[in-house]
Amino acid sequence: MFVSAVWEEGKKQGWWAEMGVEAFKEWLFAAHVAGELVLARADLVAAMEPGRVAASEIVVRGATFHFVVQERVS
């Protein structure tokens, strides 16, 4: 799922009412590093909506992510 879609749904549901989008992306990356969820890069961006790709982009330490792939399964 695009990061921006997760952000939009969470805002609609009130899950992160006080959090800005950049803080949300930082939180997602920290959860990825901790193994709590998986982030992935969009490879075929030419076939995707450019605005959605740009809004979803997380760039950290030379790595780029656009998707939340799955939550960690306990």
MMTF fields as JSON, N, C-alpha, C and O atoms, coordinates in Angstrom:
{
  "mmtfVersion": "1.0.0",
  "mmtfProducer": "UNKNOWN",
  "numBonds": 295,
  "numAtoms": 296,
  "numGroups": 74,
  "numChains": 1,
  "numModels": 1,
  "chainsPerModel": [1],
  "groupsPerChain": [74],
  "chainIdList": ["A"],
  "bondAtomList": [4, 2, 8, 6, 12, 10, 16, 14, 20, 18, 24, 22, 28, 26, 32, 30, 36, 34, 40, 38, 44, 42, 48, 46, 52, 50, 56, 54, 60, 58, 64, 62, 68, 66, 72, 70, 76, 74, 80, 78, 84, 82, 88, 86, 92, 90, 96, 94, 100, 98, 104, 102, 108, 106, 112, 110, 116, 114, 120, 118, 124, 122, 128, 126, 132, 130, 136, 134, 140, 138, 144, 142, 148, 146, 152, 150, 156, 154, 160, 158, 164, 162, 168, 166, 172, 170, 176, 174, 180, 178, 184, 182, 188, 186, 192, 190, 196, 194, 200, 198, 204, 202, 208, 206, 212, 210, 216, 214, 220, 218, 224, 222, 228, 226, 232, 230, 236, 234, 240, 238, 244, 242, 248, 246, 252, 250, 256, 254, 260, 258, 264, 262, 268, 266, 272, 270, 276, 274, 280, 278, 284, 282, 288, 286, 292, 290],
  "bondOrderList": [1, 1, 1, 1, 1, 1, 1, 1, 1, 1, 1, 1, 1, 1, 1, 1, 1, 1, 1, 1, 1, 1, 1, 1, 1, 1, 1, 1, 1, 1, 1, 1, 1, 1, 1, 1, 1, 1, 1, 1, 1, 1, 1, 1, 1, 1, 1, 1, 1, 1, 1, 1, 1, 1, 1, 1, 1, 1, 1, 1, 1, 1, 1, 1, 1, 1, 1, 1, 1, 1, 1, 1, 1],
  "groupList": [{"groupName": "MET", "atomNameList": ["N", "CA", "C", "O"], "elementList": ["N", "C", "C", "O"], "formalChargeList": [0, 0, 0, 0], "bondAtomList": [1, 0, 2, 1, 3, 2], "bondOrderList": [1, 1, 2], "singleLetterCode": "M", "chemCompType": "L-PEPTIDE LINKING"}, {"groupName": "PHE", "atomNameList": ["N", "CA", "C", "O"], "elementList": ["N", "C", "C", "O"], "formalChargeList": [0, 0, 0, 0], "bondAtomList": [1, 0, 2, 1, 3, 2], "bondOrderList": [1, 1, 2], "singleLetterCode": "F", "chemCompType": "L-PEPTIDE LINKING"}, {"groupName": "VAL", "atomNameList": ["N", "CA", "C", "O"], "elementList": ["N", "C", "C", "O"], "formalChargeList": [0, 0, 0, 0], "bondAtomList": [1, 0, 2, 1, 3, 2], "bondOrderList": [1, 1, 2], "singleLetterCode": "V", "chemCompType": "L-PEPTIDE LINKING"}, {"groupName": "SER", "atomNameList": ["N", "CA", "C", "O"], "elementList": ["N", "C", "C", "O"], "formalChargeList": [0, 0, 0, 0], "bondAtomList": [1, 0, 2, 1, 3, 2], "bondOrderList": [1, 1, 2], "singleLetterCode": "S", "chemCompType": "L-PEPTIDE LINKING"}, {"groupName": "ALA", "atomNameList": ["N", "CA", "C", "O"], "elementList": ["N", "C", "C", "O"], "formalChargeList": [0, 0, 0, 0], "bondAtomList": [1, 0, 2, 1, 3, 2], "bondOrderList": [1, 1, 2], "singleLetterCode": "A", "chemCompType": "L-PEPTIDE LINKING"}, {"groupName": "TRP", "atomNameList": ["N", "CA", "C", "O"], "elementList": ["N", "C", "C", "O"], "formalChargeList": [0, 0, 0, 0], "bondAtomList": [1, 0, 2, 1, 3, 2], "bondOrderList": [1, 1, 2], "singleLetterCode": "W", "chemCompType": "L-PEPTIDE LINKING"}, {"groupName": "GLU", "atomNameList": ["N", "CA", "C", "O"], "elementList": ["N", "C", "C", "O"], "formalChargeList": [0, 0, 0, 0], "bondAtomList": [1, 0, 2, 1, 3, 2], "bondOrderList": [1, 1, 2], "singleLetterCode": "E", "chemCompType": "L-PEPTIDE LINKING"}, {"groupName": "GLY", "atomNameList": ["N", "CA", "C", "O"], "elementList": ["N", "C", "C", "O"], "formalChargeList": [0, 0, 0, 0], "bondAtomList": [1, 0, 2, 1, 3, 2], "bondOrderList": [1, 1, 2], "singleLetterCode": "G", "chemCompType": "PEPTIDE LINKING"}, {"groupName": "LYS", "atomNameList": ["N", "CA", "C", "O"], "elementList": ["N", "C", "C", "O"], "formalChargeList": [0, 0, 0, 0], "bondAtomList": [1, 0, 2, 1, 3, 2], "bondOrderList": [1, 1, 2], "singleLetterCode": "K", "chemCompType": "L-PEPTIDE LINKING"}, {"groupName": "GLN", "atomNameList": ["N", "CA", "C", "O"], "elementList": ["N", "C", "C", "O"], "formalChargeList": [0, 0, 0, 0], "bondAtomList": [1, 0, 2, 1, 3, 2], "bondOrderList": [1, 1, 2], "singleLetterCode": "Q", "chemCompType": "L-PEPTIDE LINKING"}, {"groupName": "LEU", "atomNameList": ["N", "CA", "C", "O"], "elementList": ["N", "C", "C", "O"], "formalChargeList": [0, 0, 0, 0], "bondAtomList": [1, 0, 2, 1, 3, 2], "bondOrderList": [1, 1, 2], "singleLetterCode": "L", "chemCompType": "L-PEPTIDE LINKING"}, {"groupName": "HIS", "atomNameList": ["N", "CA", "C", "O"], "elementList": ["N", "C", "C", "O"], "formalChargeList": [0, 0, 0, 0], "bondAtomList": [1, 0, 2, 1, 3, 2], "bondOrderList": [1, 1, 2], "singleLetterCode": "H", "chemCompType": "L-PEPTIDE LINKING"}, {"groupName": "ARG", "atomNameList": ["N", "CA", "C", "O"], "elementList": ["N", "C", "C", "O"], "formalChargeList": [0, 0, 0, 0], "bondAtomList": [1, 0, 2, 1, 3, 2], "bondOrderList": [1, 1, 2], "singleLetterCode": "R", "chemCompType": "L-PEPTIDE LINKING"}, {"groupName": "ASP", "atomNameList": ["N", "CA", "C", "O"], "elementList": ["N", "C", "C", "O"], "formalChargeList": [0, 0, 0, 0], "bondAtomList": [1, 0, 2, 1, 3, 2], "bondOrderList": [1, 1, 2], "singleLetterCode": "D", "chemCompType": "L-PEPTIDE LINKING"}, {"groupName": "PRO", "atomNameList": ["N", "CA", "C", "O"], "elementList": ["N", "C", "C", "O"], "formalChargeList": [0, 0, 0, 0], "bondAtomList": [1, 0, 2, 1, 3, 2], "bondOrderList": [1, 1, 2], "singleLetterCode": "P", "chemCompType": "L-PEPTIDE LINKING"}, {"groupName": "ILE", "atomNameList": ["N", "CA", "C", "O"], "elementList": ["N", "C", "C", "O"], "formalChargeList": [0, 0, 0, 0], "bondAtomList": [1, 0, 2, 1, 3, 2], "bondOrderList": [1, 1, 2], "singleLetterCode": "I", "chemCompType": "L-PEPTIDE LINKING"}, {"groupName": "THR", "atomNameList": ["N", "CA", "C", "O"], "elementList": ["N", "C", "C", "O"], "formalChargeList": [0, 0, 0, 0], "bondAtomList": [1, 0, 2, 1, 3, 2], "bondOrderList": [1, 1, 2], "singleLetterCode": "T", "chemCompType": "L-PEPTIDE LINKING"}],
  "groupTypeList": [0, 1, 2, 3, 4, 2, 5, 6, 6, 7, 8, 8, 9, 7, 5, 5, 4, 6, 0, 7, 2, 6, 4, 1, 8, 6, 5, 10, 1, 4, 4, 11, 2, 4, 7, 6, 10, 2, 10, 4, 12, 4, 13, 10, 2, 4, 4, 0, 6, 14, 7, 12, 2, 4, 4, 3, 6, 15, 2, 2, 12, 7, 4, 16, 1, 11, 1, 2, 2, 9, 6, 12, 2, 3],
  "groupIdList": [1, 2, 3, 4, 5, 6, 7, 8, 9, 10, 11, 12, 13, 14, 15, 16, 17, 18, 19, 20, 21, 22, 23, 24, 25, 26, 27, 28, 29, 30, 31, 32, 33, 34, 35, 36, 37, 38, 39, 40, 41, 42, 43, 44, 45, 46, 47, 48, 49, 50, 51, 52, 53, 54, 55, 56, 57, 58, 59, 60, 61, 62, 63, 64, 65, 66, 67, 68, 69, 70, 71, 72, 73, 74],
  "secStructList": [7, 5, 2, 2, 2, 2, 2, 2, 2, 2, 2, 2, 2, 6, 6, 6, 6, 6, 7, 7, 2, 2, 2, 2, 2, 2, 2, 2, 2, 2, 2, 2, 2, 6, 6, 1, 3, 3, 3, 3, 7, 7, 1, 7, 4, 4, 4, 1, 7, 2, 2, 2, 2, 2, 2, 2, 7, 3, 3, 3, 6, 6, 3, 3, 3, 7, 3, 3, 3, 3, 3, 7, 7, 7],
  "xCoordList": [0.853, 0.0, 0.906, 1.902, 0.567, 1.346, 1.376, 0.375, 2.524, 2.67, 1.622, 1.019, 1.399, 0.429, -0.993, -1.786, -1.33, -2.66, -2.823, -3.888, -1.757, -1.797, -1.955, -2.743, -1.206, -1.284, -2.701, -3.264, -3.275, -4.616, -5.669, -6.533, -5.605, -6.579, -6.424, -7.416, -5.187, -4.943, -5.435, -5.989, -5.238, -5.74, -7.268, -7.873, -7.878, -9.342, -9.882, -10.914, -9.192, -9.614, -9.206, -9.662, -8.358, -7.902, -6.78, -6.537, -6.082, -5.034, -3.812, -3.176, -3.469, -2.309, -2.685, -2.099, -3.655, -4.204, -3.165, -3.218, -2.237, -1.248, 0.055, 0.947, 0.181, 1.433, 1.407, 0.404, 2.5, 2.638, 3.123, 3.579, 3.027, 3.382, 4.863, 5.202, 5.746, 7.175, 7.472, 8.268, 6.845, 7.012, 6.448, 7.012, 5.343, 4.756, 5.727, 5.889, 6.37, 7.339, 8.534, 9.037, 8.99, 10.086, 9.664, 10.443, 8.428, 7.888, 7.826, 8.188, 7.367, 7.323, 8.715, 8.905, 9.693, 11.049, 11.6, 12.237, 11.363, 11.819, 11.171, 11.829, 9.892, 9.2, 9.778, 9.876, 10.155, 10.793, 12.126, 12.397, 12.949, 14.253, 14.079, 14.871, 13.045, 12.777, 12.141, 11.955, 11.807, 11.201, 9.715, 9.139, 9.079, 7.645, 6.78, 5.609, 7.343, 6.659, 7.714, 8.902, 7.275, 8.19, 7.864, 6.714, 8.891, 8.765, 9.438, 10.409, 8.926, 9.501, 9.515, 8.761, 10.388, 10.543, 9.627, 9.422, 9.085, 8.315, 9.302, 10.077, 9.285, 10.242, 9.729, 10.505, 8.469, 7.913, 7.14, 5.952, 7.818, 7.138, 6.525, 5.577, 7.035, 6.474, 5.041, 4.268, 4.68, 3.337, 2.402, 1.256, 2.897, 2.118, 1.808, 2.455, 0.817, 0.435, 1.583, 1.928, 2.183, 3.351, 3.114, 4.001, 1.943, 1.641, 1.615, 2.079, 1.076, 1.001, 2.404, 2.73, 3.228, 4.605, 5.374, 6.049, 5.274, 5.996, 5.53, 6.353, 4.234, 3.691, 4.066, 4.077, 4.373, 4.685, 6.168, 6.549, 6.999, 8.447, 9.043, 8.821, 9.804, 10.598, 12.037, 12.356, 12.913, 14.326, 15.124, 15.109, 15.824, 16.619, 17.906, 17.881, 19.017, 20.325, 20.568, 21.116, 20.17, 20.395, 19.391, 19.488, 18.437, 17.399, 16.088, 15.801, 15.303, 14.024, 12.915, 13.054, 11.818, 10.665, 9.397, 9.318, 8.405, 7.105, 5.922, 4.812, 6.164, 5.084, 5.273, 6.397, 4.159, 4.126, 3.649, 2.515, 4.524, 4.225, 3.419, 2.426, 3.835, 3.113, 3.487, 4.534, 2.607, 2.918, 3.643, 3.447, 4.467, 5.159, 4.137, 3.195, 4.326, 3.441, 4.107, 5.245, 3.399, 3.969, 3.77, 4.186],
  "yCoordList": [-1.157, 0.0, 1.23, 1.267, 2.234, 3.471, 4.087, 4.073, 4.622, 5.321, 6.421, 6.599, 7.163, 8.261, 7.758, 8.456, 6.57, 6.003, 5.632, 5.831, 5.089, 4.772, 6.061, 6.117, 7.094, 8.4, 8.961, 9.383, 8.963, 9.527, 8.773, 9.391, 7.46, 6.664, 6.909, 7.053, 6.957, 7.212, 8.573, 8.711, 9.587, 10.93, 10.919, 11.51, 10.239, 10.153, 9.466, 9.87, 8.438, 7.684, 8.364, 7.965, 9.381, 10.073, 9.364, 9.644, 8.438, 7.659, 8.494, 8.253, 9.466, 10.315, 11.777, 12.485, 12.205, 13.554, 14.643, 15.695, 14.408, 15.432, 15.301, 16.135, 14.285, 14.015, 14.597, 14.474, 15.231, 15.702, 14.573, 13.54, 14.763, 13.707, 13.336, 12.16, 14.304, 13.97, 13.16, 12.222, 13.512, 12.735, 11.329, 10.36, 11.216, 9.912, 9.048, 7.862, 9.64, 8.899, 8.467, 7.355, 9.336, 8.972, 7.812, 6.892, 7.866, 6.796, 5.477, 4.428, 5.529, 4.323, 3.738, 2.528, 4.601, 4.097, 3.459, 2.407, 4.079, 3.506, 2.144, 1.218, 2.014, 0.728, -0.304, -1.484, 0.131, -0.749, -1.272, -2.471, -0.374, -0.757, -1.723, -2.65, -1.504, -2.365, -3.701, -4.567, -3.877, -5.126, -5.217, -6.303, -4.09, -4.085, -4.033, -4.409, -3.573, -3.56, -3.554, -3.386, -3.74, -3.785, -2.643, -2.461, -1.872, -0.823, -1.295, -2.05, -0.851, -1.244, -0.062, 0.899, -0.161, 0.872, 0.571, -0.588, 1.619, 1.472, 1.392, 2.324, 0.31, 0.128, 0.636, 1.201, 0.455, 0.852, 2.162, 2.221, 3.205, 4.473, 5.109, 5.884, 4.807, 5.368, 4.903, 5.579, 3.758, 3.208, 3.611, 3.164, 4.458, 4.85, 6.339, 7.11, 6.726, 8.133, 8.92, 8.665, 9.88, 10.607, 11.306, 11.316, 11.883, 12.565, 11.609, 11.945, 10.425, 9.412, 8.91, 8.719, 8.701, 8.252, 9.305, 8.979, 10.567, 11.652, 11.825, 12.015, 11.761, 11.942, 10.789, 10.946, 9.637, 8.446, 8.286, 7.458, 9.05, 8.835, 9.102, 10.148, 8.121, 8.231, 7.995, 6.929, 8.976, 8.832, 8.949, 9.988, 7.871, 7.836, 7.073, 5.963, 7.674, 6.996, 6.399, 5.303, 7.102, 6.633, 5.614, 5.173, 5.233, 4.28, 5.029, 6.013, 4.561, 5.181, 4.143, 3.009, 4.547, 3.669, 4.398, 5.623, 3.642, 4.195, 3.394, 3.914, 2.132, 1.23, 0.681, 0.425, 0.5, -0.331, -1.685, -1.821, -2.684, -3.985, -4.853, -5.458, -4.92, -5.754, -5.36, -4.766, -5.709, -5.589, -6.858, -7.92, -6.741, -7.919, -8.886, -8.475, -10.148, -11.176, -11.768, -12.232, -11.754, -12.287, -13.772, -14.387],
  "zCoordList": [0.0, 0.0, 0.0, 0.723, -0.806, -0.813, 0.585, 1.301, 0.961, 2.245, 2.354, 3.412, 1.267, 1.312, 1.557, 2.189, 1.073, 1.32, 2.791, 3.375, 3.387, 4.821, 5.62, 6.564, 5.243, 5.906, 5.827, 6.837, 4.626, 4.427, 5.234, 5.855, 5.229, 5.985, 7.482, 8.196, 7.954, 9.373, 9.813, 10.904, 8.974, 9.305, 9.36, 10.254, 8.393, 8.351, 9.602, 10.137, 10.065, 11.244, 12.548, 13.62, 12.472, 13.675, 14.411, 15.586, 13.729, 14.387, 14.729, 15.755, 13.9, 14.182, 13.992, 13.173, 14.751, 14.639, 14.874, 14.237, 15.763, 16.113, 15.33, 15.485, 14.503, 13.802, 12.395, 11.691, 11.979, 10.607, 9.71, 10.2, 8.412, 7.468, 7.548, 7.423, 7.752, 7.841, 9.102, 9.061, 10.208, 11.443, 11.257, 11.765, 10.533, 10.237, 9.436, 9.724, 8.436, 7.626, 8.47, 8.309, 9.368, 10.28, 11.179, 11.427, 11.663, 12.508, 11.731, 12.262, 10.473, 9.648, 9.454, 9.569, 9.158, 8.947, 10.219, 10.157, 11.361, 12.636, 12.868, 13.342, 12.538, 12.683, 11.716, 12.053, 10.532, 9.543, 10.078, 10.017, 10.596, 11.15, 12.322, 12.49, 13.128, 14.288, 13.896, 14.751, 12.617, 12.167, 12.423, 12.349, 12.725, 13.025, 11.774, 11.816, 10.662, 9.376, 8.287, 8.561, 7.055, 5.92, 4.973, 4.573, 4.616, 3.615, 2.334, 2.386, 1.172, -0.112, -1.068, -0.915, -2.048, -3.064, -4.254, -4.612, -4.855, -6.09, -7.25, -7.462, -7.994, -9.082, -10.424, -11.195, -10.721, -12.017, -11.894, -12.211, -11.435, -11.155, -12.394, -12.271, -13.581, -14.812, -15.035, -15.714, -14.47, -14.631, -13.494, -13.438, -12.587, -11.406, -11.434, -12.143, -10.66, -10.551, -9.907, -8.753, -10.642, -10.129, -8.792, -7.939, -8.599, -7.339, -6.163, -5.074, -6.377, -5.322, -4.976, -3.805, -6.001, -5.777, -4.984, -4.007, -5.403, -4.727, -3.286, -2.39, -3.054, -1.702, -0.78, 0.44, -1.355, -0.565, -0.281, 0.546, -0.937, -0.876, 0.502, 1.113, 0.963, 2.186, 1.754, 1.226, 1.97, 1.631, 2.918, 3.579, 3.27, 4.496, 4.215, 3.682, 4.576, 4.468, 3.084, 2.971, 2.045, 0.685, 0.181, -0.964, 1.003, 0.602, 0.374, 1.056, -0.582, -0.905, -0.782, -1.24, -0.159, 0.039, -0.381, -0.287, -0.846, -1.243, -0.688, -0.584, -0.334, 0.066, 1.464, 1.896, 2.174, 3.369, 2.856, 2.397, 2.938, 2.347, 3.295, 2.891, 4.551, 5.509, 6.925, 7.18, 7.822, 9.238, 9.651, 9.059, 10.655, 11.169, 11.75, 12.427, 11.486, 12.026, 13.255, 13.185, 14.389, 15.636, 15.735, 16.717]
}
